[in-house]
Amino acid sequence: MNGFFVAGFPGNRDFVNAQRGETLDRDLITPGKRTTYGAVTIGANIKPQGLPSRVEGLTIRPEIRYDRALNTVDAFDDLSSRDQWSFAIDLVMPVTF
């Protein structure tokens, strides 16, 4: 099947269910055509100073990612767009025992 190795799993557990060979909650989304992808990700590690001792060492990691299908295939947003933006942030805090 063309596009099988690049797919969208719209159901919450669909990726795991597909690996197990089980039924998917929603239909798998694939471009169905050969596509070349490009991506750029920009991220940062921010370590705030002067925090209370219980959160000392906290790191904030924001990230912005841009993906694009580099040919004429609409591979994103339910197969309606060649482009996709993703925004994320996570917090990392060391734990001591």
Backbone atoms as SQL, in Angstrom:
CREATE TABLE atoms (id INTEGER PRIMARY KEY, chain TEXT, resi INTEGER, resn TEXT, atom TEXT, x REAL, y REAL, z REAL);
INSERT INTO atoms VALUES
  (1, 'A', 1, 'MET', 'N', 0.848, -1.171, 0.000),
  (2, 'A', 1, 'MET', 'CA', 0.000, 0.000, 0.000),
  (3, 'A', 1, 'MET', 'C', 0.898, 1.240, 0.000),
  (4, 'A', 2, 'ASN', 'N', 0.677, 2.164, -0.924),
  (5, 'A', 2, 'ASN', 'CA', 1.442, 3.409, -0.956),
  (6, 'A', 2, 'ASN', 'C', 1.092, 4.275, 0.240),
  (7, 'A', 3, 'GLY', 'N', 2.104, 4.900, 0.822),
  (8, 'A', 3, 'GLY', 'CA', 1.881, 5.791, 1.946),
  (9, 'A', 3, 'GLY', 'C', 1.685, 5.100, 3.276),
  (10, 'A', 4, 'PHE', 'N', 1.861, 3.782, 3.330),
  (11, 'A', 4, 'PHE', 'CA', 1.597, 3.054, 4.571),
  (12, 'A', 4, 'PHE', 'C', 2.528, 3.477, 5.698),
  (13, 'A', 5, 'PHE', 'N', 3.790, 3.747, 5.390),
  (14, 'A', 5, 'PHE', 'CA', 4.751, 4.021, 6.449),
  (15, 'A', 5, 'PHE', 'C', 4.650, 5.440, 6.995),
  (16, 'A', 6, 'VAL', 'N', 3.870, 6.277, 6.363),
  (17, 'A', 6, 'VAL', 'CA', 3.559, 7.602, 6.893),
  (18, 'A', 6, 'VAL', 'C', 2.050, 7.633, 7.035),
  (19, 'A', 7, 'ALA', 'N', 1.583, 7.724, 8.265),
  (20, 'A', 7, 'ALA', 'CA', 0.144, 7.627, 8.483),
  (21, 'A', 7, 'ALA', 'C', -0.271, 8.468, 9.680),
  (22, 'A', 8, 'GLY', 'N', -1.521, 8.857, 9.674),
  (23, 'A', 8, 'GLY', 'CA', -2.124, 9.531, 10.812),
  (24, 'A', 8, 'GLY', 'C', -3.042, 8.560, 11.525),
  (25, 'A', 9, 'PHE', 'N', -2.904, 8.500, 12.822),
  (26, 'A', 9, 'PHE', 'CA', -3.739, 7.619, 13.644),
  (27, 'A', 9, 'PHE', 'C', -4.671, 8.507, 14.460),
  (28, 'A', 10, 'PRO', 'N', -5.868, 8.805, 13.936),
  (29, 'A', 10, 'PRO', 'CA', -6.727, 9.802, 14.582),
  (30, 'A', 10, 'PRO', 'C', -7.340, 9.358, 15.904),
  (31, 'A', 11, 'GLY', 'N', -7.511, 8.071, 16.106),
  (32, 'A', 11, 'GLY', 'CA', -8.063, 7.595, 17.378),
  (33, 'A', 11, 'GLY', 'C', -7.006, 7.610, 18.465),
  (34, 'A', 12, 'ASN', 'N', -7.425, 7.772, 19.694),
  (35, 'A', 12, 'ASN', 'CA', -6.506, 7.906, 20.816),
  (36, 'A', 12, 'ASN', 'C', -5.552, 6.724, 20.963),
  (37, 'A', 13, 'ARG', 'N', -6.012, 5.502, 20.721),
  (38, 'A', 13, 'ARG', 'CA', -5.174, 4.311, 20.877),
  (39, 'A', 13, 'ARG', 'C', -4.907, 3.589, 19.550),
  (40, 'A', 14, 'ASP', 'N', -5.167, 4.245, 18.430),
  (41, 'A', 14, 'ASP', 'CA', -5.078, 3.573, 17.138),
  (42, 'A', 14, 'ASP', 'C', -3.681, 3.074, 16.800),
  (43, 'A', 15, 'PHE', 'N', -2.636, 3.826, 17.139),
  (44, 'A', 15, 'PHE', 'CA', -1.280, 3.372, 16.811),
  (45, 'A', 15, 'PHE', 'C', -0.970, 2.058, 17.523),
  (46, 'A', 16, 'VAL', 'N', -1.272, 1.987, 18.806),
  (47, 'A', 16, 'VAL', 'CA', -1.019, 0.772, 19.578),
  (48, 'A', 16, 'VAL', 'C', -1.900, -0.368, 19.067),
  (49, 'A', 17, 'ASN', 'N', -3.169, -0.077, 18.787),
  (50, 'A', 17, 'ASN', 'CA', -4.071, -1.104, 18.269),
  (51, 'A', 17, 'ASN', 'C', -3.578, -1.648, 16.924),
  (52, 'A', 18, 'ALA', 'N', -3.059, -0.777, 16.064),
  (53, 'A', 18, 'ALA', 'CA', -2.536, -1.229, 14.767),
  (54, 'A', 18, 'ALA', 'C', -1.341, -2.151, 14.967),
  (55, 'A', 19, 'GLN', 'N', -0.462, -1.826, 15.909),
  (56, 'A', 19, 'GLN', 'CA', 0.694, -2.693, 16.181),
  (57, 'A', 19, 'GLN', 'C', 0.249, -4.052, 16.701),
  (58, 'A', 20, 'ARG', 'N', -0.822, -4.092, 17.433),
  (59, 'A', 20, 'ARG', 'CA', -1.341, -5.355, 17.980),
  (60, 'A', 20, 'ARG', 'C', -2.201, -6.120, 16.976),
  (61, 'A', 21, 'GLY', 'N', -2.509, -5.489, 15.828),
  (62, 'A', 21, 'GLY', 'CA', -3.371, -6.131, 14.845),
  (63, 'A', 21, 'GLY', 'C', -4.841, -6.045, 15.207),
  (64, 'A', 22, 'GLU', 'N', -5.186, -5.123, 16.090),
  (65, 'A', 22, 'GLU', 'CA', -6.569, -4.971, 16.527),
  (66, 'A', 22, 'GLU', 'C', -7.295, -3.927, 15.681),
  (67, 'A', 23, 'THR', 'N', -8.592, -3.855, 15.845),
  (68, 'A', 23, 'THR', 'CA', -9.422, -2.899, 15.113),
  (69, 'A', 23, 'THR', 'C', -9.114, -1.477, 15.572),
  (70, 'A', 24, 'LEU', 'N', -9.083, -0.546, 14.617),
  (71, 'A', 24, 'LEU', 'CA', -8.834, 0.861, 14.935),
  (72, 'A', 24, 'LEU', 'C', -10.145, 1.551, 15.289),
  (73, 'A', 25, 'ASP', 'N', -10.053, 2.554, 16.193),
  (74, 'A', 25, 'ASP', 'CA', -11.239, 3.326, 16.569),
  (75, 'A', 25, 'ASP', 'C', -11.758, 4.136, 15.383),
  (76, 'A', 26, 'ARG', 'N', -10.838, 4.706, 14.600),
  (77, 'A', 26, 'ARG', 'CA', -11.186, 5.515, 13.425),
  (78, 'A', 26, 'ARG', 'C', -10.301, 5.076, 12.269),
  (79, 'A', 27, 'ASP', 'N', -10.693, 5.403, 11.055),
  (80, 'A', 27, 'ASP', 'CA', -9.927, 4.999, 9.875),
  (81, 'A', 27, 'ASP', 'C', -8.546, 5.648, 9.857),
  (82, 'A', 28, 'LEU', 'N', -7.560, 4.872, 9.451),
  (83, 'A', 28, 'LEU', 'CA', -6.187, 5.333, 9.293),
  (84, 'A', 28, 'LEU', 'C', -6.125, 6.343, 8.159),
  (85, 'A', 29, 'ILE', 'N', -5.341, 7.408, 8.329),
  (86, 'A', 29, 'ILE', 'CA', -5.197, 8.429, 7.292),
  (87, 'A', 29, 'ILE', 'C', -3.817, 8.286, 6.658),
  (88, 'A', 30, 'THR', 'N', -3.759, 8.029, 5.354),
  (89, 'A', 30, 'THR', 'CA', -2.493, 7.954, 4.623),
  (90, 'A', 30, 'THR', 'C', -2.610, 8.787, 3.361),
  (91, 'A', 31, 'PRO', 'N', -1.497, 9.420, 2.923),
  (92, 'A', 31, 'PRO', 'CA', -1.564, 10.207, 1.695),
  (93, 'A', 31, 'PRO', 'C', -1.853, 9.345, 0.465),
  (94, 'A', 32, 'GLY', 'N', -1.464, 8.064, 0.503),
  (95, 'A', 32, 'GLY', 'CA', -1.740, 7.174, -0.604),
  (96, 'A', 32, 'GLY', 'C', -0.888, 7.393, -1.833),
  (97, 'A', 33, 'LYS', 'N', 0.048, 8.322, -1.772),
  (98, 'A', 33, 'LYS', 'CA', 0.940, 8.614, -2.894),
  (99, 'A', 33, 'LYS', 'C', 2.351, 8.756, -2.363),
  (100, 'A', 34, 'ARG', 'N', 3.319, 8.558, -3.248),
  (101, 'A', 34, 'ARG', 'CA', 4.714, 8.785, -2.844),
  (102, 'A', 34, 'ARG', 'C', 4.911, 10.261, -2.523),
  (103, 'A', 35, 'THR', 'N', 5.528, 10.503, -1.380),
  (104, 'A', 35, 'THR', 'CA', 5.706, 11.867, -0.914),
  (105, 'A', 35, 'THR', 'C', 7.058, 12.009, -0.237),
  (106, 'A', 36, 'THR', 'N', 7.711, 13.128, -0.465),
  (107, 'A', 36, 'THR', 'CA', 8.937, 13.455, 0.246),
  (108, 'A', 36, 'THR', 'C', 8.602, 14.568, 1.231),
  (109, 'A', 37, 'TYR', 'N', 9.100, 14.435, 2.455),
  (110, 'A', 37, 'TYR', 'CA', 8.779, 15.384, 3.503),
  (111, 'A', 37, 'TYR', 'C', 10.009, 16.183, 3.913),
  (112, 'A', 38, 'GLY', 'N', 9.781, 17.402, 4.336),
  (113, 'A', 38, 'GLY', 'CA', 10.817, 18.224, 4.940),
  (114, 'A', 38, 'GLY', 'C', 10.296, 18.746, 6.267),
  (115, 'A', 39, 'ALA', 'N', 11.201, 18.984, 7.206),
  (116, 'A', 39, 'ALA', 'CA', 10.781, 19.482, 8.522),
  (117, 'A', 39, 'ALA', 'C', 11.881, 20.338, 9.126),
  (118, 'A', 40, 'VAL', 'N', 11.471, 21.321, 9.884),
  (119, 'A', 40, 'VAL', 'CA', 12.382, 22.174, 10.637),
  (120, 'A', 40, 'VAL', 'C', 11.826, 22.280, 12.051),
  (121, 'A', 41, 'THR', 'N', 12.679, 22.064, 13.046),
  (122, 'A', 41, 'THR', 'CA', 12.269, 22.175, 14.442),
  (123, 'A', 41, 'THR', 'C', 13.189, 23.156, 15.158),
  (124, 'A', 42, 'ILE', 'N', 12.596, 24.045, 15.914),
  (125, 'A', 42, 'ILE', 'CA', 13.359, 24.991, 16.730),
  (126, 'A', 42, 'ILE', 'C', 12.899, 24.816, 18.168),
  (127, 'A', 43, 'GLY', 'N', 13.856, 24.647, 19.057),
  (128, 'A', 43, 'GLY', 'CA', 13.533, 24.472, 20.468),
  (129, 'A', 43, 'GLY', 'C', 14.518, 25.209, 21.346),
  (130, 'A', 44, 'ALA', 'N', 14.204, 25.296, 22.604),
  (131, 'A', 44, 'ALA', 'CA', 15.078, 25.973, 23.562),
  (132, 'A', 44, 'ALA', 'C', 14.959, 25.294, 24.915),
  (133, 'A', 45, 'ASN', 'N', 16.012, 25.416, 25.714),
  (134, 'A', 45, 'ASN', 'CA', 16.006, 24.995, 27.121),
  (135, 'A', 45, 'ASN', 'C', 16.121, 26.252, 27.965),
  (136, 'A', 46, 'ILE', 'N', 15.093, 26.539, 28.742),
  (137, 'A', 46, 'ILE', 'CA', 15.075, 27.733, 29.585),
  (138, 'A', 46, 'ILE', 'C', 15.155, 27.271, 31.035),
  (139, 'A', 47, 'LYS', 'N', 16.180, 27.754, 31.748),
  (140, 'A', 47, 'LYS', 'CA', 16.367, 27.394, 33.160),
  (141, 'A', 47, 'LYS', 'C', 16.221, 28.659, 34.002),
  (142, 'A', 48, 'PRO', 'N', 15.021, 28.885, 34.534),
  (143, 'A', 48, 'PRO', 'CA', 14.786, 30.094, 35.326),
  (144, 'A', 48, 'PRO', 'C', 15.677, 30.131, 36.572),
  (145, 'A', 49, 'GLN', 'N', 16.134, 31.320, 36.910),
  (146, 'A', 49, 'GLN', 'CA', 16.976, 31.513, 38.090),
  (147, 'A', 49, 'GLN', 'C', 16.134, 32.064, 39.245),
  (148, 'A', 50, 'GLY', 'N', 16.601, 31.864, 40.465),
  (149, 'A', 50, 'GLY', 'CA', 15.953, 32.423, 41.641),
  (150, 'A', 50, 'GLY', 'C', 14.644, 31.746, 42.031),
  (151, 'A', 51, 'LEU', 'N', 14.492, 30.487, 41.664),
  (152, 'A', 51, 'LEU', 'CA', 13.269, 29.753, 42.018),
  (153, 'A', 51, 'LEU', 'C', 13.360, 29.223, 43.444),
  (154, 'A', 52, 'PRO', 'N', 12.223, 28.948, 44.079),
  (155, 'A', 52, 'PRO', 'CA', 12.254, 28.317, 45.407),
  (156, 'A', 52, 'PRO', 'C', 12.967, 26.964, 45.332),
  (157, 'A', 53, 'SER', 'N', 13.550, 26.533, 46.426),
  (158, 'A', 53, 'SER', 'CA', 14.366, 25.314, 46.431),
  (159, 'A', 53, 'SER', 'C', 13.603, 24.071, 45.979),
  (160, 'A', 54, 'ARG', 'N', 12.291, 24.010, 46.219),
  (161, 'A', 54, 'ARG', 'CA', 11.549, 22.804, 45.833),
  (162, 'A', 54, 'ARG', 'C', 11.410, 22.648, 44.323),
  (163, 'A', 55, 'VAL', 'N', 11.612, 23.714, 43.550),
  (164, 'A', 55, 'VAL', 'CA', 11.556, 23.617, 42.085),
  (165, 'A', 55, 'VAL', 'C', 12.888, 24.028, 41.443),
  (166, 'A', 56, 'GLU', 'N', 13.938, 24.088, 42.241),
  (167, 'A', 56, 'GLU', 'CA', 15.258, 24.435, 41.701),
  (168, 'A', 56, 'GLU', 'C', 15.672, 23.377, 40.672),
  (169, 'A', 57, 'GLY', 'N', 16.232, 23.808, 39.589),
  (170, 'A', 57, 'GLY', 'CA', 16.629, 22.888, 38.526),
  (171, 'A', 57, 'GLY', 'C', 15.569, 22.694, 37.459),
  (172, 'A', 58, 'LEU', 'N', 14.435, 23.391, 37.565),
  (173, 'A', 58, 'LEU', 'CA', 13.370, 23.303, 36.574),
  (174, 'A', 58, 'LEU', 'C', 13.872, 23.771, 35.210),
  (175, 'A', 59, 'THR', 'N', 13.540, 23.025, 34.162),
  (176, 'A', 59, 'THR', 'CA', 13.858, 23.413, 32.795),
  (177, 'A', 59, 'THR', 'C', 12.552, 23.464, 32.002),
  (178, 'A', 60, 'ILE', 'N', 12.335, 24.570, 31.303),
  (179, 'A', 60, 'ILE', 'CA', 11.167, 24.748, 30.443),
  (180, 'A', 60, 'ILE', 'C', 11.656, 24.596, 29.004),
  (181, 'A', 61, 'ARG', 'N', 10.980, 23.717, 28.215),
  (182, 'A', 61, 'ARG', 'CA', 11.452, 23.432, 26.856),
  (183, 'A', 61, 'ARG', 'C', 10.342, 23.659, 25.823),
  (184, 'A', 62, 'PRO', 'N', 10.245, 24.898, 25.291),
  (185, 'A', 62, 'PRO', 'CA', 9.279, 25.149, 24.217),
  (186, 'A', 62, 'PRO', 'C', 9.839, 24.656, 22.875),
  (187, 'A', 63, 'GLU', 'N', 8.928, 24.340, 21.943),
  (188, 'A', 63, 'GLU', 'CA', 9.355, 23.833, 20.638),
  (189, 'A', 63, 'GLU', 'C', 8.338, 24.243, 19.576),
  (190, 'A', 64, 'ILE', 'N', 8.840, 24.611, 18.409),
  (191, 'A', 64, 'ILE', 'CA', 8.009, 24.898, 17.238),
  (192, 'A', 64, 'ILE', 'C', 8.533, 24.033, 16.100),
  (193, 'A', 65, 'ARG', 'N', 7.619, 23.376, 15.375),
  (194, 'A', 65, 'ARG', 'CA', 8.016, 22.511, 14.263),
  (195, 'A', 65, 'ARG', 'C', 7.161, 22.830, 13.042),
  (196, 'A', 66, 'TYR', 'N', 7.819, 22.849, 11.886),
  (197, 'A', 66, 'TYR', 'CA', 7.136, 23.060, 10.610),
  (198, 'A', 66, 'TYR', 'C', 7.412, 21.858, 9.719),
  (199, 'A', 67, 'ASP', 'N', 6.352, 21.248, 9.190),
  (200, 'A', 67, 'ASP', 'CA', 6.466, 20.119, 8.271),
  (201, 'A', 67, 'ASP', 'C', 5.843, 20.519, 6.935),
  (202, 'A', 68, 'ARG', 'N', 6.412, 19.972, 5.845),
  (203, 'A', 68, 'ARG', 'CA', 5.865, 20.250, 4.513),
  (204, 'A', 68, 'ARG', 'C', 6.066, 19.041, 3.610),
  (205, 'A', 69, 'ALA', 'N', 5.041, 18.715, 2.821),
  (206, 'A', 69, 'ALA', 'CA', 5.186, 17.734, 1.753),
  (207, 'A', 69, 'ALA', 'C', 5.853, 18.467, 0.591),
  (208, 'A', 70, 'LEU', 'N', 6.988, 17.952, 0.128),
  (209, 'A', 70, 'LEU', 'CA', 7.800, 18.688, -0.842),
  (210, 'A', 70, 'LEU', 'C', 7.387, 18.459, -2.291),
  (211, 'A', 71, 'ASN', 'N', 6.266, 17.820, -2.507),
  (212, 'A', 71, 'ASN', 'CA', 5.711, 17.732, -3.859),
  (213, 'A', 71, 'ASN', 'C', 4.267, 18.211, -3.790),
  (214, 'A', 72, 'THR', 'N', 3.428, 17.831, -4.701),
  (215, 'A', 72, 'THR', 'CA', 2.065, 18.380, -4.741),
  (216, 'A', 72, 'THR', 'C', 1.052, 17.597, -3.906),
  (217, 'A', 73, 'VAL', 'N', 1.501, 16.671, -3.080),
  (218, 'A', 73, 'VAL', 'CA', 0.585, 15.853, -2.280),
  (219, 'A', 73, 'VAL', 'C', 0.143, 16.614, -1.023),
  (220, 'A', 74, 'ASP', 'N', -1.159, 16.645, -0.772),
  (221, 'A', 74, 'ASP', 'CA', -1.698, 17.199, 0.478),
  (222, 'A', 74, 'ASP', 'C', -1.666, 16.090, 1.519),
  (223, 'A', 75, 'ALA', 'N', -0.671, 16.124, 2.387),
  (224, 'A', 75, 'ALA', 'CA', -0.454, 15.024, 3.319),
  (225, 'A', 75, 'ALA', 'C', -0.886, 15.341, 4.755),
  (226, 'A', 76, 'PHE', 'N', -1.265, 16.580, 5.037),
  (227, 'A', 76, 'PHE', 'CA', -1.586, 16.975, 6.405),
  (228, 'A', 76, 'PHE', 'C', -3.026, 17.487, 6.497),
  (229, 'A', 77, 'ASP', 'N', -3.499, 17.650, 7.727),
  (230, 'A', 77, 'ASP', 'CA', -4.822, 18.221, 8.006),
  (231, 'A', 77, 'ASP', 'C', -5.910, 17.479, 7.241),
  (232, 'A', 78, 'ASP', 'N', -6.020, 16.185, 7.526),
  (233, 'A', 78, 'ASP', 'CA', -6.997, 15.319, 6.848),
  (234, 'A', 78, 'ASP', 'C', -6.848, 15.372, 5.331),
  (235, 'A', 79, 'LEU', 'N', -5.599, 15.394, 4.879),
  (236, 'A', 79, 'LEU', 'CA', -5.241, 15.377, 3.457),
  (237, 'A', 79, 'LEU', 'C', -5.744, 16.605, 2.708),
  (238, 'A', 80, 'SER', 'N', -5.713, 17.776, 3.388),
  (239, 'A', 80, 'SER', 'CA', -6.169, 19.007, 2.748),
  (240, 'A', 80, 'SER', 'C', -5.076, 20.079, 2.666),
  (241, 'A', 81, 'SER', 'N', -3.873, 19.780, 3.169),
  (242, 'A', 81, 'SER', 'CA', -2.820, 20.790, 3.193),
  (243, 'A', 81, 'SER', 'C', -1.445, 20.149, 3.005),
  (244, 'A', 82, 'ARG', 'N', -0.538, 20.895, 2.385),
  (245, 'A', 82, 'ARG', 'CA', 0.847, 20.438, 2.238),
  (246, 'A', 82, 'ARG', 'C', 1.701, 20.827, 3.450),
  (247, 'A', 83, 'ASP', 'N', 1.172, 21.659, 4.337),
  (248, 'A', 83, 'ASP', 'CA', 1.935, 22.206, 5.456),
  (249, 'A', 83, 'ASP', 'C', 1.299, 21.846, 6.795),
  (250, 'A', 84, 'GLN', 'N', 2.156, 21.832, 7.826),
  (251, 'A', 84, 'GLN', 'CA', 1.668, 21.588, 9.180),
  (252, 'A', 84, 'GLN', 'C', 2.591, 22.274, 10.180),
  (253, 'A', 85, 'TRP', 'N', 2.009, 22.961, 11.139),
  (254, 'A', 85, 'TRP', 'CA', 2.751, 23.560, 12.240),
  (255, 'A', 85, 'TRP', 'C', 2.414, 22.811, 13.523),
  (256, 'A', 86, 'SER', 'N', 3.407, 22.608, 14.368),
  (257, 'A', 86, 'SER', 'CA', 3.198, 21.985, 15.675),
  (258, 'A', 86, 'SER', 'C', 3.873, 22.850, 16.736),
  (259, 'A', 87, 'PHE', 'N', 3.212, 23.006, 17.850),
  (260, 'A', 87, 'PHE', 'CA', 3.746, 23.771, 18.972),
  (261, 'A', 87, 'PHE', 'C', 3.678, 22.882, 20.209),
  (262, 'A', 88, 'ALA', 'N', 4.743, 22.887, 20.993),
  (263, 'A', 88, 'ALA', 'CA', 4.771, 22.047, 22.192),
  (264, 'A', 88, 'ALA', 'C', 5.592, 22.729, 23.280),
  (265, 'A', 89, 'ILE', 'N', 5.337, 22.307, 24.496),
  (266, 'A', 89, 'ILE', 'CA', 6.150, 22.760, 25.627),
  (267, 'A', 89, 'ILE', 'C', 6.146, 21.644, 26.666),
  (268, 'A', 90, 'ASP', 'N', 7.282, 21.450, 27.297),
  (269, 'A', 90, 'ASP', 'CA', 7.317, 20.512, 28.414),
  (270, 'A', 90, 'ASP', 'C', 8.186, 21.081, 29.518),
  (271, 'A', 91, 'LEU', 'N', 7.986, 20.533, 30.691),
  (272, 'A', 91, 'LEU', 'CA', 8.739, 20.936, 31.875),
  (273, 'A', 91, 'LEU', 'C', 9.520, 19.743, 32.372),
  (274, 'A', 92, 'VAL', 'N', 10.786, 19.974, 32.711),
  (275, 'A', 92, 'VAL', 'CA', 11.631, 18.909, 33.258),
  (276, 'A', 92, 'VAL', 'C', 12.080, 19.374, 34.632),
  (277, 'A', 93, 'MET', 'N', 11.811, 18.530, 35.635),
  (278, 'A', 93, 'MET', 'CA', 12.211, 18.906, 36.976),
  (279, 'A', 93, 'MET', 'C', 12.899, 17.716, 37.632),
  (280, 'A', 94, 'PRO', 'N', 14.125, 17.902, 38.080),
  (281, 'A', 94, 'PRO', 'CA', 14.824, 16.793, 38.751),
  (282, 'A', 94, 'PRO', 'C', 14.130, 16.433, 40.060),
  (283, 'A', 95, 'VAL', 'N', 14.135, 15.155, 40.345),
  (284, 'A', 95, 'VAL', 'CA', 13.521, 14.644, 41.572),
  (285, 'A', 95, 'VAL', 'C', 14.627, 14.059, 42.444),
  (286, 'A', 96, 'THR', 'N', 14.663, 14.464, 43.675),
  (287, 'A', 96, 'THR', 'CA', 15.648, 13.913, 44.598),
  (288, 'A', 96, 'THR', 'C', 14.933, 13.170, 45.712),
  (289, 'A', 97, 'PHE', 'N', 15.537, 12.081, 46.141),
  (290, 'A', 97, 'PHE', 'CA', 14.954, 11.263, 47.201),
  (291, 'A', 97, 'PHE', 'C', 15.835, 11.290, 48.421);
